């Protein structure tokens, strides 16, 4: 509660959950081997203005102001196709150090599809993994008067799981339409899906793609994992 102009102003205790995914629900040749869902959790009373200014200033120096989509950035696809390696790395480190500076909690659920052949299997494992995480956060989530889940219309199957496990709660709402460039914390979730899939591949000795090998040095990757370590739940 804050006193303002002799009136009592009540501030709603709000939690923001940004969710993004990497992978697909297919099993044909060319489909993804792994499916990842990442959560970036931010309490609204923790201002990120200073950190956003840092990120935007860093991106301005790299002559880029758009959305950071890590898979395309590393693979040099789409809008990044004309960017040289140094510029792409500058953009990459901008979102990494922003993630380090900002006060958030992070988590990624990964399902290994290599031992599956049906969408129903993936759905089940994904629902179990996300349910286990949400249940572990139950008391924490209940401590907020309002919870806003940011997940767009990315994939219907995942959207259904999120709605079933999260947005059925009376204090939770899901926002499908939002500015992906403005919501930089959503881009942290995007970054996590990519980094955590790489870490999963590294631990299980699943080969990296050529673009992943080209972009990352071994010492860089260890440094990235250590940067994010303290934010994991």
N, C-alpha and C positions, 0 to 999 in steps of 0.2 A: 504494500500500500504506500502511495506517495501523496503528500500534501501539496496541492497546487492551487494558488489563488483562494486559499482558505476552504477549498472543497476537497473531499476525499475522492481520489481517483484510484480505482482498482485496476491493476494490470493482470491480464489473464496469463496464467502460466502455460506457455505453448511449447510444444515439441514439433520439430520438423523432421520428417524422414524422407530422404531422397533415395530412390531405388532405380537401378539400371541393370540390364542384363547383357550377356554376351553369349552367343551360341544360337542354335536353332533346335526345333523339335523333330527334325528329319533324321533318317537313318540310311539314306541313299549315299552313293559315292559322292564325295565332296561336302558332305554334311560335317558339322563340327564334331570333334572328338569329346569336347568338354562343354558343359553348360554352367555358367556362373551368374549368380545374382548378388549384387553388392548393395549394402545399406550404408548411407552416410547420415548420422543422427546428430542433430544440432538443437540445442536449447535456445529459444529466441532471446532470452535475456542476456545471452552471451553475444555481445556486439562483434560483428566481423568487419566493420567499416575499415579499420586500419589494415586488416589483412587483404580486403578487396582492393584497397588503394594500392597496396604493394603489388598484387597480381596484375592489375590493370596497367600500372606503370611499367612493370616488367614486360608485359605483352606489347605495350606501345613501343618500347625499345626494340622489340623484335619485329615491329611493323606488322602486327597482327592483332585484331580485336574480336575475331569471331569465336565460335564455340570450339572447344578443344575436344576432338573425338580421337582418342588415342590409337585405336586400331588403324584408322585411316592415316593418322600422322606417321606412325611407325612404318606402315606399308607404302607410304608416299602415294596415296590414292586421293581421288576427288580434288577438293580445293587445295590440298597440299602437294599435288603432283608437280608443281613448278618450284617448290621450295627446296633449297639445298639442305644437306644434312645438318649443317650448323644451325640454320634457322629453325629446323624442326626440333633439334635438341634444345634450343633456347626456349621454345614453346613448351616442350616436355618438362624441363626443369622448373618452369614457372608454375605449373600446376602441382608438381611434387612439393616444392617449397611452400606454396600456398597451403597445401594439405598439412604440412608440418606445423605451420604457424597458427592455423585456425583451430578453435576449440571444438572438436567434433569427436564422436565415437564411430568406429567403422567395423564392418563385418562382411565377409563374403561366404556364400554357400556355393560349393562346387559339386557338380555331379559328373562322374566319369561315364560317358556314354559308350565307351568301347566294349563294355560287357552287357550291353542292352541291344534289343532290336525292335522294341515297340515304344510308341509314344506314351502308352499307359504306364510303362515301367518308369520312364523319365518323370512323368507327372507325379507318380507316387513318391519317388525318391526326393524330388524337389519339394513336394509338400511336406514330407517328413523333416527334411533339413531346415526349411523355413519355419515350420511349426515349432521345432525344438528351440530355435533361436528366439522366436517371439515369446514362447512360454518362459524362457529364461529371463526375459525382459519385462514380464507381466507387471510386477510390482512397480517397476520404474515407470512404465507407460501409464499406469493408473494414477501416478502422482501428478499428472498434468491435466488441466481442465480442458485443453484442446490439443489434439494431435492432427497434423496435416501431413498426409502421405502424398508425395510427388512421384507419380508414375504415369507415364503417358499411355497411349494406345499401342505400345510396342508389340506385345504378343498376348493374344487373348488368353491362352492357357495360364500364363504367369499372372495376368491381371485377375483371373478368376481365383487363383490361390491367394493373392494379396487381399482381394475383397473378402474372401471367406475367413481368413485368419486375422485381418486387421480392421477393415472398414465396417465390419458388423458391430464393432464396439460403439457405444453411444457418443463417446468423446472424440471419435476419429472420422475424418473426412478425407476423401481421395481427390486430388486435383489432377485432371488429365491434360488440361490445356494450361500451359505456362511458357514463359519465355526461356528457352533452353540456353541462350547466350547470357541472359541476365542472371539466371540461377546457377552461379558458378559452383555451388555445392552439389548440384546434379552432375556437373562435370567431374567432380571428385569421385562420385559413384561410378561414372563411366571409366575413369582412370583405374579404379580398383578392380573392376571386372577384368581388365586387360593384365594388369600387374599380377594379380593373384592367380590368374590362369597360367601365366608364365612361371610363377613360383611353383605351382602345382606340377607343371611339366618338368621343371628342373629337378624337383624332388623325386619324381617317378621316372626320370630319365626319358621322357617323351621328347623327341627331337623338336627343336625350334625351327621355325621357317627361316628362309634365307634373309628376309627383311628384318626379322627379330635378331638374328645373329649379327647382322650388319649394324643395326642401330645400337645394341647394348654391348658394353664391355663387361666382363665378369665382375670386376671390382665395382663398377657402377651399380650393377644389379644388387649386390650385397649391401651397398650403401642405401639404396632405395628401400629395401626390406627393413633395414635398421631404422630409417627415418619414420616409417609407418608403424613400427612395432608397438610403441607406447600408446597408440590410439585404438588398438584392437580390443574388442570385447568378446 
